[in-house]
């Protein structure tokens, strides 16, 4: 009886803390506040599964109505859907992954209507050199787009296009659809122009703060939750070195791919740190990108990913996209007939993992 009462009291306390939390944006819409609180509470019950570009394409198919590689395998959609906005800043019709932006808006609306969660990344082009997000030829890029810099007005035009896209995310009754946005991610590495060796700590923080404040104060965007997302890190101090501040961050996350035998230990250490840090800051925790060698390690889902993450309170774990045509990186999620399908079904059936049907029932926006 004592154990039961303790468990009940713990659940009640977690519920009370989650429902009293507010997003960093004090003018956030009601639906955004509700999503934030429910994400915080739900992470104590399980981990939502996410997949990049899930509704857009998969192995051997493109733009098929209602199709999903995840659904093909387990009969259910992911709970979290990732979308990429690279090339939006150029005014192009489609993203760097060749997905039309008007289609992304349609799918975001579909996900919202079914009660799922949408998260967006943005591999924006280098505004100083004109190269890709991976153009690291200059250490002056971030400095050049901050106020007073030679590319500041150009960067603001990029943000204007982003704001216009976000402004267009509305339901049929005009309600703004909440979005998780993780700008300038994986900055603890140096493969993007905003990476660790390409700008100073102060410049990176200033970039983050200018971006958020511009969207909120100049463009009146208040249906966004902001995700701070590193690559691998070694300590709390390492993780927080470029942290822009509790006042503009809602979700603490990291990206980590399985590239060898050290992966479970690194994932364990990062997840442990993130979940504890998020709890101390009253924030949401997540693994914002991951993926493993599922074609050869056919029990990766249960024996590596789930086994490692099971002890931790994390809102979601998102795996990267499945290419519709042959690609050097292969698939990151199970698909119809894939060698890991049986293990993915076990992953799906585990009480720790949450997919679309479960989160639909939770009514995250109410």
C-alpha positions as CSV (number, residue, x, y, z in Angstrom):
1,X,0.0,0.0,0.0
2,X,2.9,2.4,0.8
3,X,4.4,1.8,-2.6
4,X,1.1,2.4,-4.3
5,X,0.6,5.7,-2.4
6,X,4.2,6.8,-3.2
7,X,3.7,6.0,-6.9
8,X,0.4,7.9,-7.0
9,X,1.9,10.9,-5.2
10,X,4.8,10.9,-7.6
11,X,2.5,10.9,-10.7
12,X,0.4,13.6,-9.2
13,X,3.5,15.8,-8.5
14,X,4.8,15.3,-12.1
15,X,1.4,16.2,-13.4
16,X,1.2,19.4,-11.3
17,X,4.7,20.5,-12.4
18,X,4.0,19.9,-16.0
19,X,0.7,21.7,-16.0
20,X,2.2,24.7,-14.3
21,X,5.0,25.0,-16.9
22,X,4.9,27.7,-19.5
23,X,6.8,28.1,-22.8
24,X,9.7,30.6,-23.0
25,X,7.5,32.8,-25.2
26,X,5.1,34.6,-22.7
27,X,2.8,35.4,-25.6
28,X,2.6,31.8,-26.8
29,X,-0.8,30.7,-28.2
30,X,-3.1,28.6,-26.0
31,X,-2.5,25.5,-28.2
32,X,1.3,26.0,-28.0
33,X,1.1,26.3,-24.2
34,X,-1.0,23.1,-24.0
35,X,1.4,21.2,-26.3
36,X,4.4,22.3,-24.1
37,X,2.7,21.1,-20.9
38,X,1.6,17.8,-22.4
39,X,5.0,17.1,-23.9
40,X,6.5,17.7,-20.5
41,X,4.1,15.4,-18.8
42,X,4.1,12.7,-21.5
43,X,7.9,12.2,-21.3
44,X,7.3,10.6,-17.8
45,X,5.1,8.0,-19.5
46,X,7.1,7.0,-22.6
47,X,9.1,8.2,-25.6
48,X,7.4,9.3,-28.7
49,X,8.8,8.0,-31.9
50,X,9.6,10.4,-34.8
51,X,10.6,10.1,-38.4
52,X,11.9,12.7,-40.8
53,X,9.8,13.4,-44.0
54,X,7.6,10.4,-43.0
55,X,4.5,11.4,-45.2
56,X,6.5,12.7,-48.1
57,X,8.3,9.7,-49.4
58,X,9.9,6.4,-48.5
59,X,11.8,3.5,-50.0
60,X,10.6,3.3,-53.6
61,X,7.7,5.8,-53.4
62,X,7.0,9.6,-53.5
63,X,3.9,11.6,-52.6
64,X,1.5,8.7,-52.1
65,X,-1.6,9.8,-50.2
66,X,-1.6,8.5,-46.6
67,X,1.5,6.4,-47.1
68,X,4.3,6.0,-44.5
69,X,7.2,3.5,-44.3
70,X,6.6,3.4,-40.6
71,X,2.9,2.6,-41.1
72,X,3.7,0.0,-43.7
73,X,5.6,-2.0,-41.1
74,X,3.7,-1.5,-37.8
75,X,0.3,-0.3,-38.9
76,X,0.6,3.1,-37.2
77,X,2.1,6.4,-38.0
78,X,4.9,8.1,-35.9
79,X,4.0,10.4,-33.1
80,X,6.5,13.1,-34.3
81,X,7.1,14.2,-37.9
82,X,10.3,16.0,-38.9
83,X,10.4,18.5,-41.8
84,X,13.3,20.3,-43.5
85,X,13.1,24.0,-44.6
86,X,16.5,24.4,-46.3
87,X,16.1,26.5,-49.5
88,X,13.0,28.3,-48.1
89,X,15.3,31.3,-47.6
90,X,16.0,31.4,-51.3
91,X,12.4,31.6,-52.2
92,X,12.5,28.2,-53.9
93,X,9.3,26.1,-54.3
94,X,10.9,23.0,-52.8
95,X,13.4,22.1,-50.1
96,X,16.9,20.8,-50.4
97,X,15.4,17.4,-50.0
98,X,13.2,18.1,-53.1
99,X,10.0,18.3,-51.1
100,X,7.6,21.1,-52.1
101,X,7.0,23.7,-49.3
102,X,3.3,23.9,-50.0
103,X,3.1,20.1,-49.6
104,X,5.0,20.4,-46.3
105,X,2.4,22.9,-45.1
106,X,-0.4,20.5,-46.0
107,X,1.3,17.6,-44.2
108,X,1.9,19.7,-41.1
109,X,-1.8,20.5,-41.0
110,X,-2.6,16.8,-41.5
111,X,-0.4,15.9,-38.6
112,X,-1.9,18.5,-36.4
113,X,-5.4,17.3,-37.2
114,X,-4.6,13.8,-36.2
115,X,-2.9,15.0,-33.0
116,X,0.7,14.4,-33.8
117,X,3.7,16.7,-33.3
118,X,5.6,18.6,-36.0
119,X,9.3,19.6,-35.7
120,X,11.3,21.5,-38.3
121,X,15.0,21.9,-39.0
122,X,16.6,24.5,-41.3
123,X,19.8,23.8,-43.2
124,X,19.9,27.4,-44.5
125,X,22.5,28.4,-47.1
126,X,25.6,30.3,-46.2
127,X,24.5,33.9,-46.4
128,X,28.1,35.2,-46.7
129,X,29.5,32.9,-49.4
130,X,26.3,31.7,-51.1
131,X,27.4,28.1,-50.5
132,X,25.4,25.4,-48.7
133,X,24.9,25.0,-45.0
134,X,28.0,22.8,-45.1
135,X,30.2,25.5,-46.6
136,X,32.7,26.2,-43.7
137,X,35.1,28.2,-45.8
138,X,34.7,31.3,-43.7
139,X,34.7,32.1,-40.0
140,X,33.0,35.4,-40.6
141,X,29.6,34.2,-41.5
142,X,27.8,34.5,-38.2
143,X,29.4,37.9,-37.5
144,X,28.3,39.1,-40.9
145,X,24.6,38.4,-40.3
146,X,24.4,39.9,-36.8
147,X,23.2,43.5,-36.4
148,X,25.8,45.8,-38.1
149,X,27.2,43.0,-40.3
150,X,27.4,43.2,-44.1
151,X,24.9,40.4,-44.6
152,X,22.4,41.4,-41.8
153,X,19.7,42.6,-44.2
154,X,20.0,39.5,-46.3
155,X,19.7,37.3,-43.1
156,X,16.6,39.3,-42.1
157,X,15.1,38.5,-45.6
158,X,15.7,34.8,-44.8
159,X,13.9,35.2,-41.5
160,X,11.0,37.0,-43.3
161,X,10.5,34.0,-45.6
162,X,10.6,31.7,-42.6
163,X,8.1,33.8,-40.8
164,X,5.8,33.8,-43.9
165,X,5.9,30.0,-43.9
166,X,5.1,29.8,-40.2
167,X,2.3,32.3,-40.6
168,X,0.7,30.0,-43.1
169,X,0.5,27.1,-40.7
170,X,-3.2,27.3,-39.7
171,X,-6.0,24.9,-39.3
172,X,-9.3,25.3,-41.1
173,X,-10.7,27.5,-38.4
174,X,-7.7,29.8,-38.4
175,X,-5.9,28.3,-35.4
176,X,-2.1,28.6,-35.6
177,X,-0.5,25.1,-35.6
178,X,2.3,24.8,-32.9
179,X,5.7,23.8,-34.2
180,X,9.0,22.6,-32.6
181,X,11.8,24.6,-34.3
182,X,15.5,23.7,-33.8
183,X,17.6,26.4,-35.4
184,X,21.4,26.2,-35.9
185,X,21.6,22.6,-34.7
186,X,24.7,20.3,-34.1
187,X,26.8,23.4,-33.3
188,X,29.1,21.4,-31.1
189,X,30.5,20.1,-34.4
190,X,32.0,22.2,-37.1
191,X,30.4,20.9,-40.3
192,X,27.9,23.8,-40.6
193,X,28.7,27.5,-41.0
194,X,27.4,28.1,-37.5
195,X,29.5,25.4,-35.9
196,X,31.8,25.5,-33.0
197,X,35.0,26.4,-34.8
198,X,33.3,28.9,-37.2
199,X,32.1,31.5,-34.7
200,X,32.7,32.5,-31.1
201,X,30.5,31.6,-28.1
202,X,29.1,35.1,-28.0
203,X,28.4,35.2,-31.7
204,X,26.5,31.9,-31.6
205,X,24.4,33.0,-28.6
206,X,23.7,36.4,-30.3
207,X,22.6,34.6,-33.5
208,X,20.1,32.5,-31.6
209,X,18.7,35.4,-29.6
210,X,18.4,37.7,-32.6
211,X,16.5,34.9,-34.5
212,X,14.0,34.2,-31.8
213,X,13.4,37.8,-30.9
214,X,13.0,38.8,-34.6
215,X,10.4,36.1,-35.1
216,X,8.5,37.0,-31.9
217,X,8.8,40.8,-31.8
218,X,9.1,41.8,-35.4
219,X,7.0,39.1,-37.1
220,X,4.5,38.3,-34.3
221,X,5.2,34.5,-34.4
222,X,4.0,32.9,-31.2
223,X,3.2,29.3,-32.1
224,X,6.7,28.0,-31.9
225,X,8.6,26.0,-29.3
226,X,12.4,26.4,-29.6
227,X,14.7,23.5,-29.4
228,X,18.4,23.8,-28.5
229,X,20.0,20.8,-30.2
230,X,23.7,19.9,-30.0
231,X,25.6,17.0,-31.5
232,X,27.4,14.7,-29.1
233,X,28.9,16.3,-25.9
234,X,30.9,15.1,-23.0
235,X,29.5,17.0,-20.0
236,X,26.9,19.5,-18.8
237,X,29.5,22.3,-19.2
238,X,30.2,21.2,-22.8
239,X,26.4,21.0,-23.6
240,X,25.7,24.5,-22.1
241,X,28.8,26.3,-23.5
242,X,26.7,28.0,-26.2
243,X,23.3,27.8,-24.6
244,X,21.5,31.0,-25.4
245,X,19.3,31.2,-22.3
246,X,16.3,29.7,-20.5
247,X,14.3,32.7,-21.6
248,X,14.3,31.6,-25.3
249,X,14.7,27.8,-25.1
250,X,11.9,25.2,-24.5
251,X,13.4,21.9,-25.4
252,X,16.8,20.5,-24.6
253,X,17.9,18.0,-27.2
254,X,20.9,16.4,-29.0
255,X,21.6,14.6,-32.2
256,X,23.7,11.4,-32.2
257,X,24.1,8.7,-34.8
258,X,25.3,5.2,-34.3
259,X,28.7,5.0,-36.0
260,X,30.4,2.3,-33.9
261,X,30.7,0.3,-30.8
262,X,30.9,3.3,-28.5
263,X,27.4,4.5,-29.5
264,X,25.4,2.9,-26.6
265,X,27.7,4.4,-23.9
266,X,27.7,7.9,-25.5
267,X,24.0,7.8,-26.0
268,X,23.5,6.7,-22.4
269,X,25.7,9.5,-21.1
270,X,24.1,12.2,-23.3
271,X,20.5,11.0,-22.5
272,X,21.2,10.9,-18.8
273,X,22.6,14.4,-18.8
274,X,19.8,15.8,-20.9
275,X,17.0,14.3,-18.9
276,X,18.4,15.5,-15.6
277,X,19.2,19.0,-16.9
278,X,15.8,19.4,-18.5
279,X,14.2,18.4,-15.2
280,X,16.3,20.9,-13.3
281,X,15.3,23.7,-15.7
282,X,11.6,22.6,-16.1
283,X,12.2,22.0,-19.8
284,X,11.4,19.2,-22.2
285,X,14.1,16.7,-23.2
286,X,14.5,14.9,-26.5
287,X,16.8,13.0,-28.9
288,X,16.2,15.2,-31.9
289,X,18.1,13.1,-34.5
290,X,19.5,9.6,-34.5
291,X,19.8,6.5,-36.7
292,X,21.7,3.3,-36.8
293,X,22.9,0.4,-39.1
294,X,19.5,-1.3,-39.2
295,X,20.2,-3.1,-42.4
296,X,23.0,-5.1,-40.7
297,X,22.1,-4.8,-37.0
298,X,18.6,-6.1,-37.3
299,X,17.8,-5.8,-33.6
300,X,19.1,-2.3,-33.3
301,X,15.7,-0.9,-32.3
302,X,15.2,-3.0,-29.2
303,X,18.7,-4.1,-28.3
304,X,20.5,-0.8,-28.8
305,X,18.2,2.2,-29.0
306,X,15.3,1.2,-26.7
307,X,17.6,-0.6,-24.3
308,X,19.8,2.5,-23.9
309,X,17.0,5.1,-23.6
310,X,14.5,3.1,-21.5
311,X,15.7,4.5,-18.1
312,X,15.3,8.1,-19.1
313,X,12.5,10.6,-19.3
314,X,12.6,11.9,-22.9
315,X,9.8,13.4,-24.9
316,X,10.8,11.9,-28.3
317,X,13.4,10.2,-30.4
318,X,13.5,11.0,-34.1
319,X,15.3,9.0,-36.8
320,X,16.3,10.6,-40.1
321,X,14.6,10.1,-43.4
322,X,14.3,7.1,-45.7
323,X,15.5,8.1,-49.2
324,X,13.0,7.4,-52.1
325,X,15.9,6.4,-54.4
326,X,19.3,4.7,-53.7
327,X,21.4,6.8,-51.3
328,X,24.8,6.5,-49.6
329,X,23.2,6.6,-46.1
330,X,20.4,4.1,-46.7
331,X,17.2,4.0,-44.6
332,X,17.0,5.2,-41.1
333,X,13.6,3.7,-40.3
334,X,12.1,0.3,-41.0
335,X,10.2,0.0,-44.3
336,X,8.1,-2.7,-45.9
337,X,10.2,-5.8,-46.2
338,X,13.3,-4.4,-44.5
339,X,15.5,-6.8,-42.5
340,X,14.8,-5.0,-39.2
341,X,11.0,-5.1,-39.6
342,X,10.3,-7.8,-37.0
343,X,12.4,-5.9,-34.4
344,X,10.8,-2.6,-35.3
345,X,7.4,-4.2,-34.5
346,X,8.7,-5.3,-31.1
347,X,9.9,-1.7,-30.6
348,X,6.5,-0.4,-31.6
349,X,4.7,-2.9,-29.2
350,X,6.9,-2.0,-26.2
351,X,5.0,0.1,-23.6
352,X,7.9,2.6,-23.5
353,X,7.4,3.8,-27.1
354,X,4.5,6.0,-28.2
355,X,3.2,6.3,-31.7
356,X,0.3,8.2,-33.4
357,X,-2.6,6.3,-32.0
358,X,-1.5,6.8,-28.4
359,X,-0.7,10.5,-28.7
360,X,-4.0,11.2,-30.6
361,X,-5.8,9.9,-27.5
362,X,-3.9,12.3,-25.3
363,X,-5.2,15.4,-27.2
364,X,-1.8,17.2,-26.8
365,X,-3.2,20.6,-28.0
366,X,-6.1,20.7,-25.4
